[in-house]
Amino acid sequence: MDAHEYYEKMADEYDAKTTSGFDAEFMPNVVALFKKHNITEGAILDVMCGTGLLADNLGKNFSYTGIDLSGKMLVHAVSRGYTIHEGDALSILKKIPDNSFDHVLCIGGMLWIAEGMELWQHMLRIARKSITATPEAVTPIVKAMESLVPNTKLHDHSNLDYGKLTDDYMFSAWTNPKTGIRVQARMIFLQK
């Protein structure tokens, strides 16, 4: 099983696992960041959007476009009002014109992509107003998750130099289901 198959298999239970099983803290941090910077509307590109939980958290004043590898996850995103692109995130991002979206986010997905800086560069190019990402710290404990998703390698982009950022801090992101230990992520935000 690879990452695509893993998410296809868990698509219908993803929302419940994210909020209770993994005790994920991504969305409260994104909501607080948008509130802090008075971001209340605009066109959002949600990279590796999963089921589109971002829409439930940020509300209806935004339009949402999502990219994800899992068609089954995207079915849920469509039910939340997303326009979708199914496939490899980097391949799709390469085709999106410069300055196409107000806000570009990648929340909880960077660890699945080897080319973290390339992803960031595309996000910078595509965003008109802001970029938000949450690269997780892939410690040995997080690496243990690779056994849950065979044929997959997790990538740590939390120590990359993303340049001058508007906000940059570490937070307790989610609980590793295999170990019960909290996983740290870096919240990086750039307002243009």
N, C-alpha and C positions, 0 to 999 in steps of 0.2 A: 504494500500500500504506500502511495506517495501522498504528498500534501493535498493534491487535487482529490484523490479518492477519500482521504481522511475527512475533508470538509464536505464532500458530497454525502458521506455517510452520516455526519453529525448535523447537517443543515437544519433539520426539523427541531432539534433540541438545543441548537446553538444559543439562542437568546436566553433560555433558562440556565444553561451552563455558565454563560458569561456573567450573568448577574448574581447567581447563587453559587454554582459549583466552583467557578474560578474566582469569584468575588472580585471581579475586575473593577478597577478604579479609573479607567481611561476616560469614560464619558464625563464624570463629574469634574475632572481636570480640564477637559476641553470646554465644557460649559462655563466654568469659572474663568478660563482664559478669554473666551469670547466676550463674556460680561465685562471683564477688566478693561478690554480694549474697545468696548462699545460696538461690537460687531453684531448687528441685529438683522441683516438681510444680505442677499446676494446669491450668485450662482456658485455652487460648491461642486468641486470634483473630489470624490471620496475614493482614493486609491486603495485597493484591497478592502472594499466596503463590506464584505460579508453580507449579512442580512439587512444592512441599512439602519442599524440601531442609531446612527448619528441623527437621522431625521426625527426619531422619537425624542431625542435629547435637546436638539437645537430648535425644533419647531417648524412651523409652516411658513415663516417669512423668507425661507431659502428655497431655491430650486436645487435638486440633487441629481447628480450624475455619478454613477458608480462603476468601478472596474473591479472585476473579480474573476478568478480562475474557475470557480464553482458555479455552474448553472443552477444548481439546487439552492445555493445561498442567494443567488440573484433573484430567484422567484420571490423570496421574502422581501428583498429590496424593492422590487417592482410594486409589491403590495403596499409599500410605504411611500410610493410616489416617485421612485427613482427611474431615470432613464439609464439604461445599462449598456456596458460593453463587456462581453465575456471573453476571457483569454488572459494571456501573460501580460502583467502590468507594464513592464518596460516596453514590450512590442507595441502596445496600444498607446502609451505615452509618447512614443517617438512620432506617432501620426497626428497628434493633437497640435494645432497651431499655437504659436506664442500668444500670450495674453488672452486666452480663451475663457478663463473662469476667474471670478473674483477671489475665491478662496480654494486652496488645494490642500487636502489633508491625507495623511497616511497614518492611521491610528491602529497600533497593534499588529502591523503587518511587515515591518521592515526586516524582522529576523528571518523571514522566509526568502529574502532576495539577497543574492551574493553581491550585487552591484549597488550598495547603499548610496555612494556618492553620485553615481549616475542617476539613480532615482531622484535624489535631492535636486540635482541640476535640472532635470525635466520639470520638477515641481516648481522651481524658481522661474523657469522659462514660461510656464503655462499660467501662473498666477498673476493677476493684476493687483491684488491688495494684500493677501497674506498666505503664508505657508505654515502648516502645523504638522509635526511628525513626532512619533514616540519610539525611537529605537530602544529596544530592550537590551539590558546587560546580560549577555549570554555567558553566565557563570557555569562551572561544572554541574551545578544542580539543574540549571536550565537545560544543559546539554543532555541530561538524562531523559528529557522529553523526546529526543530523537528516536528512542526505542519505541515510543508510542506511535510514531509516524515513520516507519522504515523507509529507506531509500530517500531520506531527506536530511539535509544538513542545515542547522540553524546558524545564523550569522550575527555577530555583534558589531553594530554600527554606533554604539553609544559613545565611543571615544573619538569619533571622527571630528575634524575641524570643519564646522558648518559655516564658518565666517562670523561676522558680527550679527548677533541675534537680538531680537527685542526681549524675549524671555527664554531662559535656559535653566532648567532645574531637574533634579532627580525626584522620583516619587515611587511609592509602592504601588505597582501596577496590577498585579494579579497573583493568584496562588497556584503554584505548580501542583497539578492533581496527583502526580506520582509521589511527591515528597511532602506536600502540605506547607512548603516554605514559600514566603512571599518573593516575587520577582520584581526587581527594580527596573524602571524605565526612565529615560531622559525625555522630558518635554521640551521640544525645540519649536520656537515660534519666531517668525519674521514678519513684521508688518512693513509693507513697502511704502 
